[in-house]
Amino acid sequence: EEQKQRLISYLQNVFDDLESGNELQINIKQVSNWWLANTRTRIFDVAAESVEKVWGVKPLLVREGGSYGGITSFLERSLKAPAIHLPMGQASDSAHLPNERISLKCLVKGREVVEDFLMNI
């Protein structure tokens, strides 16, 4: 709740500094917990090996995206089990937007990563 209020306050202050004749309305419809993978687990090691085997390069660990963090965090806590996100697309795929896309190559290789991961876990 505090972060929400701080964000609203910041946005309102920036907007006020513009001295615009317009009005700013902020509606926060959903909040969720962030999630950070534990990279020191067997499940993570097997996933990284699968990505490297299929794509031929070590996975690049990035902290981006936000559509799954809350549910992933919830599932880890509820099930008391580690979680991972396996790559399927690219940052440029416009996930969850009207023009969302995924290349056939990424889709096929993503399936191969999942298959290899499941065979080795």
N, CA and C atoms as an extended XYZ file, in Angstrom:
363
Properties=species:S:1:pos:R:3:atomname:S:1:resname:S:1:resid:I:1 pbc="F F F"
N         0.834       -1.198        0.000 N   GLU     1
C         0.000        0.000        0.000 CA  GLU     1
C         0.874        1.256        0.000 C   GLU     1
N         1.954        1.218        0.765 N   GLU     2
C         2.850        2.382        0.814 CA  GLU     2
C         3.472        2.649       -0.555 C   GLU     2
N         3.884        1.597       -1.249 N   GLN     3
C         4.481        1.779       -2.582 CA  GLN     3
C         3.473        2.367       -3.552 C   GLN     3
N         2.236        1.919       -3.446 N   LYS     4
C         1.183        2.442       -4.306 CA  LYS     4
C         1.015        3.947       -4.082 C   LYS     4
N         0.951        4.345       -2.823 N   GLN     5
C         0.779        5.765       -2.505 CA  GLN     5
C         1.982        6.596       -2.942 C   GLN     5
N         3.166        6.030       -2.782 N   ARG     6
C         4.378        6.753       -3.204 CA  ARG     6
C         4.402        6.936       -4.720 C   ARG     6
N         3.981        5.908       -5.451 N   LEU     7
C         3.916        6.011       -6.908 CA  LEU     7
C         2.901        7.068       -7.330 C   LEU     7
N         1.719        7.027       -6.749 N   ILE     8
C         0.688        8.003       -7.078 CA  ILE     8
C         1.168        9.413       -6.767 C   ILE     8
N         1.784        9.589       -5.612 N   SER     9
C         2.299       10.900       -5.220 CA  SER     9
C         3.360       11.391       -6.208 C   SER     9
N         4.272       10.517       -6.578 N   TYR    10
C         5.325       10.889       -7.534 CA  TYR    10
C         4.723       11.305       -8.875 C   TYR    10
N         3.806       10.481       -9.386 N   LEU    11
C         3.197       10.802      -10.680 CA  LEU    11
C         2.425       12.115      -10.621 C   LEU    11
N         1.731       12.343       -9.523 N   GLN    12
C         0.979       13.583       -9.382 CA  GLN    12
C         1.922       14.784       -9.327 C   GLN    12
N         3.036       14.655       -8.607 N   ASN    13
C         4.011       15.746       -8.531 CA  ASN    13
C         4.622       16.059       -9.894 C   ASN    13
N         4.990       15.023      -10.633 N   VAL    14
C         5.556       15.237      -11.976 CA  VAL    14
C         4.525       15.904      -12.869 C   VAL    14
N         3.283       15.430      -12.793 N   PHE    15
C         2.221       16.013      -13.607 CA  PHE    15
C         1.977       17.475      -13.228 C   PHE    15
N         1.959       17.769      -11.930 N   ASP    16
C         1.738       19.138      -11.463 CA  ASP    16
C         2.831       20.071      -11.972 C   ASP    16
N         4.067       19.565      -12.036 N   ASP    17
C         5.181       20.386      -12.519 CA  ASP    17
C         5.010       20.772      -13.988 C   ASP    17
N         4.225       20.039      -14.716 N   LEU    18
C         3.983       20.352      -16.127 CA  LEU    18
C         3.075       21.568      -16.286 C   LEU    18
N         2.363       21.914      -15.233 N   GLU    19
C         1.415       23.033      -15.244 CA  GLU    19
C         0.448       22.923      -16.416 C   GLU    19
N        -0.050       21.730      -16.601 N   SER    20
C        -0.985       21.439      -17.684 CA  SER    20
C        -2.396       21.811      -17.270 C   SER    20
N        -3.204       22.141      -18.234 N   GLY    21
C        -4.612       22.388      -17.969 CA  GLY    21
C        -5.408       21.086      -17.906 C   GLY    21
N        -4.739       19.995      -18.118 N   ASN    22
C        -5.388       18.682      -18.101 CA  ASN    22
C        -5.489       18.139      -16.679 C   ASN    22
N        -6.210       17.063      -16.552 N   GLU    23
C        -6.405       16.423      -15.260 CA  GLU    23
C        -5.785       15.027      -15.301 C   GLU    23
N        -5.149       14.626      -14.219 N   LEU    24
C        -4.545       13.303      -14.123 CA  LEU    24
C        -5.385       12.435      -13.199 C   LEU    24
N        -5.776       11.267      -13.697 N   GLN    25
C        -6.485       10.289      -12.883 CA  GLN    25
C        -5.677        9.006      -12.899 C   GLN    25
N        -5.452        8.437      -11.742 N   ILE    26
C        -4.669        7.211      -11.622 CA  ILE    26
C        -5.529        6.145      -10.963 C   ILE    26
N        -5.708        5.030      -11.658 N   ASN    27
C        -6.442        3.874      -11.129 CA  ASN    27
C        -5.515        2.679      -11.151 C   ASN    27
N        -5.156        2.197      -10.006 N   ILE    28
C        -4.344        0.984       -9.922 CA  ILE    28
C        -5.312       -0.164       -9.684 C   ILE    28
N        -5.428       -1.018      -10.688 N   LYS    29
C        -6.438       -2.070      -10.636 CA  LYS    29
C        -5.914       -3.379      -10.081 C   LYS    29
N        -4.600       -3.554      -10.091 N   GLN    30
C        -4.054       -4.815       -9.606 CA  GLN    30
C        -2.635       -4.595       -9.111 C   GLN    30
N        -2.298       -5.237       -8.034 N   VAL    31
C        -0.928       -5.242       -7.529 CA  VAL    31
C        -0.577       -6.695       -7.210 C   VAL    31
N         0.692       -7.006       -7.268 N   SER    32
C         1.121       -8.362       -6.933 CA  SER    32
C         2.547       -8.316       -6.412 C   SER    32
N         2.935       -9.399       -5.800 N   ASN    33
C         4.294       -9.510       -5.297 CA  ASN    33
C         5.268       -9.703       -6.444 C   ASN    33
N         6.479       -9.267       -6.256 N   TRP    34
C         7.525       -9.527       -7.239 CA  TRP    34
C         8.053      -10.925       -6.989 C   TRP    34
N         8.789      -11.427       -7.964 N   TRP    35
C         9.369      -12.761       -7.840 CA  TRP    35
C        10.786      -12.716       -8.375 C   TRP    35
N        11.688      -13.347       -7.657 N   LEU    36
C        13.076      -13.458       -8.080 CA  LEU    36
C        13.471      -14.918       -7.954 C   LEU    36
N        13.904      -15.492       -9.067 N   ALA    37
C        14.236      -16.922       -9.079 CA  ALA    37
C        15.451      -17.210       -8.212 C   ALA    37
N        15.398      -18.339       -7.538 N   ASN    38
C        16.571      -18.851       -6.836 CA  ASN    38
C        17.375      -19.626       -7.876 C   ASN    38
N        18.512      -19.095       -8.270 N   THR    39
C        19.303      -19.703       -9.347 CA  THR    39
C        20.242      -20.796       -8.846 C   THR    39
N        20.162      -21.119       -7.581 N   ARG    40
C        21.044      -22.142       -7.000 CA  ARG    40
C        20.252      -23.385       -6.600 C   ARG    40
N        19.484      -23.889       -7.541 N   THR    41
C        18.706      -25.096       -7.305 CA  THR    41
C        18.921      -26.066       -8.458 C   THR    41
N        18.647      -27.330       -8.203 N   ARG    42
C        18.789      -28.338       -9.253 CA  ARG    42
C        17.851      -28.035      -10.422 C   ARG    42
N        16.628      -27.635      -10.108 N   ILE    43
C        15.651      -27.354      -11.159 CA  ILE    43
C        16.162      -26.241      -12.085 C   ILE    43
N        16.805      -25.250      -11.488 N   PHE    44
C        17.349      -24.148      -12.296 CA  PHE    44
C        18.528      -24.628      -13.132 C   PHE    44
N        19.401      -25.438      -12.546 N   ASP    45
C        20.554      -25.964      -13.286 CA  ASP    45
C        20.117      -26.781      -14.491 C   ASP    45
N        19.121      -27.654      -14.302 N   VAL    46
C        18.628      -28.487      -15.404 CA  VAL    46
C        17.999      -27.608      -16.487 C   VAL    46
N        17.248      -26.602      -16.087 N   ALA    47
C        16.634      -25.699      -17.063 CA  ALA    47
C        17.703      -24.958      -17.865 C   ALA    47
N        18.729      -24.462      -17.180 N   ALA    48
C        19.812      -23.753      -17.869 CA  ALA    48
C        20.539      -24.680      -18.841 C   ALA    48
N        20.760      -25.909      -18.433 N   GLU    49
C        21.407      -26.889      -19.321 CA  GLU    49
C        20.535      -27.169      -20.542 C   GLU    49
N        19.236      -27.253      -20.359 N   SER    50
C        18.322      -27.493      -21.478 CA  SER    50
C        18.337      -26.331      -22.456 C   SER    50
N        18.322      -25.121      -21.942 N   VAL    51
C        18.377      -23.944      -22.812 CA  VAL    51
C        19.675      -23.948      -23.608 C   VAL    51
N        20.783      -24.204      -22.934 N   GLU    52
C        22.076      -24.211      -23.619 CA  GLU    52
C        22.144      -25.332      -24.662 C   GLU    52
N        21.623      -26.490      -24.337 N   LYS    53
C        21.646      -27.623      -25.266 CA  LYS    53
C        20.845      -27.304      -26.531 C   LYS    53
N        19.660      -26.746      -26.368 N   VAL    54
C        18.775      -26.484      -27.508 CA  VAL    54
C        19.221      -25.275      -28.322 C   VAL    54
N        19.593      -24.196      -27.653 N   TRP    55
C        19.927      -22.955      -28.345 CA  TRP    55
C        21.417      -22.825      -28.657 C   TRP    55
N        22.267      -23.620      -27.985 N   GLY    56
C        23.698      -23.564      -28.261 CA  GLY    56
C        24.428      -22.435      -27.565 C   GLY    56
N        23.758      -21.753      -26.648 N   VAL    57
C        24.386      -20.676      -25.872 CA  VAL    57
C        23.857      -20.744      -24.445 C   VAL    57
N        24.675      -20.271      -23.506 N   LYS    58
C        24.220      -20.216      -22.114 CA  LYS    58
C        23.092      -19.189      -22.009 C   LYS    58
N        22.120      -19.470      -21.159 N   PRO    59
C        21.015      -18.509      -21.023 CA  PRO    59
C        21.495      -17.199      -20.404 C   PRO    59
N        20.926      -16.128      -20.887 N   LEU    60
C        21.185      -14.801      -20.342 CA  LEU    60
C        20.128      -14.541      -19.280 C   LEU    60
N        20.559      -14.394      -18.055 N   LEU    61
C        19.612      -14.197      -16.953 CA  LEU    61
C        19.256      -12.720      -16.857 C   LEU    61
N        18.005      -12.417      -17.081 N   VAL    62
C        17.546      -11.034      -17.034 CA  VAL    62
C        16.393      -10.915      -16.052 C   VAL    62
N        16.225       -9.721      -15.536 N   ARG    63
C        15.084       -9.431      -14.659 CA  ARG    63
C        14.188       -8.468      -15.405 C   ARG    63
N        13.254       -9.020      -16.135 N   GLU    64
C        12.331       -8.180      -16.878 CA  GLU    64
C        10.976       -8.839      -16.922 C   GLU    64
N        10.020       -8.100      -17.382 N   GLY    65
C         8.674       -8.635      -17.466 CA  GLY    65
C         7.943       -8.438      -16.159 C   GLY    65
N         6.689       -8.659      -16.153 N   GLY    66
C         5.954       -8.452      -14.921 CA  GLY    66
C         4.619       -9.142      -14.892 C   GLY    66
N         4.266       -9.808      -15.967 N   SER    67
C         2.930      -10.395      -15.999 CA  SER    67
C         2.822      -11.694      -15.216 C   SER    67
N         3.924      -12.325      -14.890 N   TYR    68
C         3.849      -13.614      -14.207 CA  TYR    68
C         4.442      -13.599      -12.799 C   TYR    68
N         5.121      -12.555      -12.413 N   GLY    69
C         5.795      -12.516      -11.120 CA  GLY    69
C         4.894      -12.786       -9.941 C   GLY    69
N         3.735      -12.152       -9.924 N   GLY    70
C         2.821      -12.314       -8.805 CA  GLY    70
C         2.307      -13.733       -8.674 C   GLY    70
N         1.911      -14.331       -9.784 N   ILE    71
C         1.382      -15.696       -9.724 CA  ILE    71
C         2.500      -16.688       -9.412 C   ILE    71
N         3.702      -16.439       -9.945 N   THR    72
C         4.822      -17.340       -9.670 CA  THR    72
C         5.173      -17.310       -8.191 C   THR    72
N         5.227      -16.127       -7.628 N   SER    73
C         5.504      -15.978       -6.206 CA  SER    73
C         4.444      -16.684       -5.373 C   SER    73
N         3.186      -16.501       -5.743 N   PHE    74
C         2.074      -17.151       -5.044 CA  PHE    74
C         2.196      -18.676       -5.113 C   PHE    74
N         2.483      -19.207       -6.303 N   LEU    75
C         2.579      -20.659       -6.473 CA  LEU    75
C         3.748      -21.238       -5.677 C   LEU    75
N         4.885      -20.561       -5.685 N   GLU    76
C         6.022      -21.060       -4.897 CA  GLU    76
C         5.679      -21.135       -3.416 C   GLU    76
N         5.061      -20.086       -2.907 N   ARG    77
C         4.696      -20.073       -1.480 CA  ARG    77
C         3.630      -21.118       -1.174 C   ARG    77
N         2.613      -21.207       -2.010 N   SER    78
C         1.497      -22.117       -1.754 CA  SER    78
C         1.898      -23.581       -1.879 C   SER    78
N         2.678      -23.884       -2.896 N   LEU    79
C         3.052      -25.270       -3.150 CA  LEU    79
C         4.351      -25.678       -2.460 C   LEU    79
N         5.042      -24.684       -1.894 N   LYS    80
C         6.327      -24.931       -1.238 CA  LYS    80
C         7.272      -25.685       -2.178 C   LYS    80
N         7.336      -25.192       -3.413 N   ALA    81
C         8.160      -25.807       -4.455 CA  ALA    81
C         8.816      -24.703       -5.284 C   ALA    81
N        10.013      -24.958       -5.773 N   PRO    82
C        10.681      -23.942       -6.599 CA  PRO    82
C         9.995      -23.789       -7.955 C   PRO    82
N        10.142      -22.624       -8.540 N   ALA    83
C         9.565      -22.351       -9.858 CA  ALA    83
C        10.651      -21.796      -10.774 C   ALA    83
N        10.434      -21.956      -12.042 N   ILE    84
C        11.312      -21.375      -13.053 CA  ILE    84
C        10.447      -20.843      -14.183 C   ILE    84
N        11.007      -19.941      -14.955 N   HIS    85
C        10.372      -19.485      -16.189 CA  HIS    85
C        11.256      -19.948      -17.329 C   HIS    85
N        10.691      -20.730      -18.223 N   LEU    86
C        11.441      -21.190      -19.384 CA  LEU    86
C        11.163      -20.258      -20.557 C   LEU    86
N        12.198      -19.874      -21.272 N   PRO    87
C        12.015      -18.911      -22.368 CA  PRO    87
C        11.294      -19.526      -23.559 C   PRO    87
N        10.420      -18.757      -24.146 N   MET    88
C         9.725      -19.182      -25.366 CA  MET    88
C         9.829      -18.122      -26.454 C   MET    88
N         9.845      -16.886      -26.077 N   GLY    89
C         9.841      -15.821      -27.072 CA  GLY    89
C        10.971      -14.843      -26.848 C   GLY    89
N        10.800      -13.670      -27.425 N   GLN    90
C        11.790      -12.609      -27.332 CA  GLN    90
C        11.149      -11.376      -26.701 C   GLN    90
N        11.976      -10.498      -26.193 N   ALA    91
C        11.463       -9.267      -25.591 CA  ALA    91
C        10.680       -8.442      -26.614 C   ALA    91
N        11.022       -8.572      -27.874 N   SER    92
C        10.372       -7.791      -28.928 CA  SER    92
C         9.056       -8.400      -29.413 C   SER    92
N         8.569       -9.454      -28.759 N   ASP    93
C         7.349      -10.129      -29.216 CA  ASP    93
C         6.056       -9.409      -28.839 C   ASP    93
N         6.160       -8.330      -28.105 N   SER    94
C         4.985       -7.540      -27.703 CA  SER    94
C         3.973       -8.377      -26.926 C   SER    94
N         4.478       -9.081      -25.921 N   ALA    95
C         3.621       -9.968      -25.132 CA  ALA    95
C         2.418       -9.228      -24.562 C   ALA    95
N         1.239       -9.822      -24.683 N   HIS    96
C        -0.033       -9.351      -24.140 CA  HIS    96
C        -0.569       -8.098      -24.822 C   HIS    96
N         0.022       -7.714      -25.931 N   LEU    97
C        -0.481       -6.566      -26.679 CA  LEU    97
C        -1.261       -7.056      -27.894 C   LEU    97
N        -2.033       -6.179      -28.528 N   PRO    98
C        -2.822       -6.626      -29.684 CA  PRO    98
C        -1.975       -7.248      -30.801 C   PRO    98
N        -0.738       -6.813      -30.931 N   ASN    99
C         0.120       -7.340      -31.998 CA  ASN    99
C         1.133       -8.355      -31.471 C   ASN    99
N         0.751       -9.070      -30.403 N   GLU   100
C         1.628      -10.088      -29.833 CA  GLU   100
C         1.977      -11.119      -30.897 C   GLU   100
N         3.207      -11.595      -30.860 N   ARG   101
C         3.632      -12.588      -31.846 CA  ARG   101
C         4.706      -13.468      -31.230 C   ARG   101
N         4.971      -14.592      -31.859 N   ILE   102
C         6.093      -15.435      -31.501 CA  ILE   102
C         6.520      -16.138      -32.787 C   ILE   102
N         7.807      -16.176      -33.023 N   SER   103
C         8.277      -16.802      -34.260 CA  SER   103
C         8.144      -18.320      -34.153 C   SER   103
N         7.977      -18.958      -35.286 N   LEU   104
C         7.873      -20.413      -35.317 CA  LEU   104
C         9.146      -21.039      -34.754 C   LEU   104
N        10.295      -20.455      -35.076 N   LYS   105
C        11.567      -20.970      -34.565 CA  LYS   105
C        11.581      -20.952      -33.037 C   LYS   105
N        11.163      -19.838      -32.429 N   CYS   106
C        11.136      -19.739      -30.964 CA  CYS   106
C        10.148      -20.726      -30.361 C   CYS   106
N         9.019      -20.891      -31.011 N   LEU   107
C         8.013      -21.812      -30.502 CA  LEU   107
C         8.528      -23.253      -30.525 C   LEU   107
N         9.148      -23.647      -31.640 N   VAL   108
C         9.662      -25.014      -31.760 CA  VAL   108
C        10.803      -25.239      -30.779 C   VAL   108
N        11.741      -24.293      -30.713 N   LYS   109
C        12.868      -24.459      -29.792 CA  LYS   109
C        12.402      -24.396      -28.339 C   LYS   109
N        11.398      -23.589      -28.066 N   GLY   110
C        10.839      -23.545      -26.717 CA  GLY   110
C        10.269      -24.888      -26.308 C   GLY   110
N         9.566      -25.529      -27.233 N   ARG   111
C         9.042      -26.866      -26.964 CA  ARG   111
C        10.176      -27.851      -26.721 C   ARG   111
N        11.257      -27.711      -27.479 N   GLU   112
C        12.415      -28.595      -27.299 CA  GLU   112
C        13.065      -28.377      -25.929 C   GLU   112
N        13.115      -27.130      -25.494 N   VAL   113
C        13.671      -26.833      -24.168 CA  VAL   113
C        12.817      -27.503      -23.095 C   VAL   113
N        11.500      -27.353      -23.189 N   VAL   114
C        10.611      -27.966      -22.202 CA  VAL   114
C        10.753      -29.475      -22.220 C   VAL   114
N        10.792      -30.062      -23.408 N   GLU   115
C        10.936      -31.511      -23.514 CA  GLU   115
C        12.246      -31.986      -22.883 C   GLU   115
N        13.348      -31.320      -23.204 N   ASP   116
C        14.637      -31.712      -22.644 CA  ASP   116
C        14.653      -31.546      -21.130 C   ASP   116
N        14.081      -30.452      -20.661 N   PHE   117
C        14.010      -30.193      -19.232 CA  PHE   117
C        13.237      -31.312      -18.526 C   PHE   117
N        12.071      -31.651      -19.041 N   LEU   118
C        11.260      -32.690      -18.400 CA  LEU   118
C        11.937      -34.060      -18.438 C   LEU   118
N        12.681      -34.330      -19.482 N   MET   119
C        13.377      -35.619      -19.588 CA  MET   119
C        14.550      -35.721      -18.606 C   MET   119
N        15.066      -34.566      -18.182 N   ASN   120
C        16.272      -34.569      -17.342 CA  ASN   120
C        16.034      -34.172      -15.894 C   ASN   120
N        14.858      -33.742      -15.583 N   ILE   121
C        14.592      -33.361      -14.193 CA  ILE   121
C        14.233      -34.597      -13.432 C   ILE   121
